[in-house]
Amino acid sequence: LRHLGTATGTERAVWLAGWLAATVTFDARTRTTPLSATLLHCAARGEASPEVTAVLRGVAGAQQLEPALRRLRRVGHTSGADLTQGMAIGVDAVLSLAGHPGGRP
């Protein structure tokens, strides 16, 4: 939300990213494993794995999207698929907040 919102000038998406980051990290260390809490805090700061970054570059048209999606989906047992779904939701949210009905341009 933060990266795509900034790139598209969608201030509501950037605000939503900040709100979500504060919400999910507020008590993450007491509600999940230390590793998961650390990953949530990293994501809240806009940090991501190379696989996630590659997909964002693909969405932006800076590289091929499909190979990046395949690499991301192969991460972990279900983590890559979960991340892919979450990123799709984020892209749809940014597009919706930018005024594209249904999240699609």
PyMOL commands that set and color helices and strands:
alter all, ss='L'
color gray80, all
select helices_A, chain A and resi 2-8+11-25+28-31+34-44+50-59+65-73+79-97+101-103
alter helices_A, ss='H'
color red, helices_A
deselect
rebuild
show_as cartoon
